[in-house]
Amino acid sequence: MTMLDNANDLSEMVMDHHATFDACGPVTVWGRGFGGVGALDSQRGNGANVNTRWVGFIAGVDYRFETGVSLGVADSYAATSLATSDGWGKSQFDSTTFAVTGSGPVAGGRVDVDVFYTANAASSYRPLPDNNAAIGHPDGYVLGGGAQFTLPLMGGDVTPLAAINVAQMERSGTMETGPARFALQIDRGVYSSVLAKLGARFSHKVDVSDVALLPELDIGVQEELTALERNTTIALASGGTSYFAPHASPVATAFTSSVALKAQVDDVVLSVRGDGVVTNRYRRATVGLDASIRF
């Protein structure tokens, strides 16, 4: 639901793009277009729910050495909008991410890693009386990285996986524009996330004429290990007492799933996939179209 969630999702996309047919390499150019929706239920009876939509693309290039180790870079752009269910607030932000990626064989399995930086350009909107509005620009950035270990079993049909993502987001302070008696001063905020995930991937390669098909199903459990509440300090821009406002505090446990169908013809791999995250008060679904070609 936040800039931090989007950055973690993009980090997972970067690490997962290696999980394809063994034939890829030595140079692979890949890309994915994606879009999704999400919803966060209010924790308070008089609070509003938050709905979100996002769309974007990510592309990268990898070089695989004869040892099986690969290095690469990736870049992405995503546009996200959030709105409260009561219509009393909305925001949108554009995210640009650059990542350095790596992958290699370890202990009979494979480790994928990435380090990323995301820049966010944001704007917020609150309707006010007399057809006025308060507008802010809480820009920010996210710096983080991730690691994922996969261990193919049963000829690759079953692959247990373990992953961790670490990220820190800084949101700049902003003073809303609008009528002085309603405008808010929103302080700078720094938030951290440590996500751990355990799961398994089920897949089976099927050859149909000159096309290799690989259906996949991933299921997992994801845990937010940070215990810090994510609050925002707010005060009237004209002066007065400041107060803390809850800011999408992390949900501890989430269940994740994804389904994908990949098809390879010669050096080209195409795939369609859907991903979902569900908690007791948070739901997020993303669909994507992938393509990669090796040289």
N, C-alpha and C positions, 0 to 999 in steps of 0.2 A: 504493500500500500504506500510505501514511501520511496524516496530516492535510494535508501539503503537496501530495500527489498529488490528494486530493479537492478542495482549493481550486483547483488549476489546472484540473481537469476542469469544475468549476462555472463558472469564468471562461470557458472555451471555450463552454459551453452558452449563457451570456449573449450572447457575440458572435455565435454561430451562429443565434440566433433571428431575426435580421434577414434571413437568407438564405431568403426565401420568395417569394411572388408579388409582382410590382411594385405590385399594387393596394392594398397595405396602407397605411392612414393615413386621416385625420391622427392619430386616437387609436387605439392598438392595445393591447388587454389580452391577455396570453398566459400560458401555464403549461405545465409539463411534470412528469409523474410519471416516476420512473426507479428502476431497481434494477440491481445488477450483482454480479459475483463476480470474484475475482482470485487469483493465486498467485505467490509469489516463491520460487524455488528457492534452497536454501542454497549459499553459495560454499565451504563447507567440508564435507569428507566426513563429519564427525561432527556436523554442525549440522542443525537441523530446518528444514523448509520452513514458510512462513507462508501461510495461506489467509485470505481476507477476503471479506466480504459487505457490501453497503451498499444502502440504499433511502432515497428522499426525494422531495421536490418542490421546484420553483422557480416563481415567478410574478413578473410584472412588468407595467409599463405604459409605453408610449412615446407621445411626441407628435412628429409629423412636420410640419416647416414647409414652406412652398411652395418653398423653395430645395432641398428634398430632404434637409436635415439633420434628424436626429431626436435627441431626448434622452429619457432614461428612467431608471427605477429598478427594481430587482429585489430580491427577498428569497427565501431558501431555507432549508430544513431537511433535514438528512441524518443518518441513524443508521448507524454503521459498527461491525462487529465483526471482530476478528482473532484467530486461534488458530494455535498451532504444531502441526505434524503429529504431534509426539510426545506431545501432550497436557499439556506441562509449562508452559504459559503461555497466557493469553488476555487480551484487552483490548477495550474498547468505548468509543466516544465519540460524542457528539451535537454536530453542527456547525450553527451558525446564521450565515448569510452575508447581508450587505447590499452591494449594488453600485449604482454610478451608471454608466450606459451612454450611449454616443453613437455616431452613425453619419452618414456623409455622403459625397457624390460627390467623388472625387479622381482627376484624370488619366485620365478615361474609365472608372475603376473605382469601388470603394467601400471606405472605411475604416471598420471597426468597432472601438471601444475600450471598455474598462471599467476601473474602479478598484473594488476590493472589500476588505472586512474580514470575516474569519471568526473567530468565537469558538467554542472547543472545550471541552466539559466531558467529561473522560475518567476512566476507572477501569481499573485493571489487576489481574490475579489470578494468583497462583502457588500451586499446591498444595504443601504441606509435609508432613513426616512426622507421623504420629499424627493424621491428618485435620485438620491445621491449614492455614491459608492466609495468604499475605502479600498485602495489598491496598494499592494506591497510587492517587493521583489526580493524574496528570500533565496538568493542564489547560494551555491555551495559546491562542494566536491566530495568524492568518496575515494579513498585509497585502500586497497586490499589485495588479497590473494587467496588462492585455494589449492588444495591437493586432493587427488582421488586415486585410490588403489583398486584395481579390478583383478580378479583371479579366475580365468576361464576354467570350467570343469565340464566333464561329460562331453568332450569334444567341442566345447564352446557354447553348448546349448544352455548351460546354467552358469552365470557369472556373479558371484557375490561381489559387493562393492562397499567401500567405506570412503567417506569424503569429509573434509572440513573446509569451511570458508571463514576467513577473518577479514573484517572490514571496519573502517572508521569513517564516519561522515561528519563534515563540518558544514553547518548552515550559517550563512552570514546574517548579522542583524539587519533589520529593516524598519523604517518608519513609514507608515502608510500615508498616502496622500488622500485628501478628502477634507470634509469639514473638521476643523480643529477639535471640536468637542467630542468627536467620535473616533478620530484616528488613533491607532495604537502604535506603540513602540515595542517591537519584538526583538528580544535579545538574541545574540549569537548562541548557537547550540552545537554541542559536540556529542555524537552518539556512537556507540560501538556495538558490534555484533560478532558473535562466534557461533557458527552453525555447524553441528556435527550430524552426519547422516550415515545410516546403515541400511543396506537394501540388497536387492538381487535383480539381475537382468535375465530374462528367459528369451531365447531366440533359437531359430533353426533355419539354416540355409537350404533353399530349394532352387534347383536349376530347372528353368522352363525354356527350352530351346536355347537361344543365345543370351538369355537374361537370367541373372542370378537374383533371387528374391530373398530378403531377410526380414521377416516379421519379428518385432521385439515387444516385450512387455517388461516394464520396470515397476517395482513396488518398493517402498522404503518408509522409514521413520526418521524424521528430522527433529533435532532438539536444539533450541536456543540456549546456549550456556551462560550468557551474560545475565546477571541478576539486576542490573541497573534499570530503574524506571526512566523512560524517555519523556522528560517534561520540558516545557517551554516557559520562559519568564516573560510576562506581558504586563504593560502598563499603559495608561493613557498618554499619548504624546504630549498633551498639555500639562502633564504632571499628576502626581498622586501615588497611591500605594500600588506596588507591583504584586502580581500573584502568579502562581504556577498553574499551567494548563497541561493536562495529560496529552502526550503526543504519540499515539499509536504504540503504547508499550508492548514489548515483544510477547508473543504467545510461546509458551515453553515447548509444547510438543505438537508436531504436525505430521500428517500422513501424506505421502507423495506417491504419485503414479504417473506413468507415461506409456503411450502406445505409439509405435512407429512401424512404417513399412518402407524398406529400402530396396532399391532396384539398381543393379549394376549392369551396364552394357559396355564392354571393353574398359576404357579408362574413365568412364563417366558414372557417377553415383547420384541418383535422385532419391529423395525421401520426403514423406509427409509424416508429421508427428503431432501429438497432442499431449500436453503436460497439465497436471493438476496438483494443487495443494489444498488440504482441508484441515481445519482445526475446529475447536468448539465454537469459534466466533469469526473465523476468517476463511474465505474461499477465494481461490485464484485459479484461472484456467488460461492456458496459452496454446495456440496452434501455430505451426510453422511449416514452411516449405524449404527444403535444403537441396543444395547442389554442390558437387565437387568434381574436379577433373585433375588427373595427374599427368605429369609430363616426364 
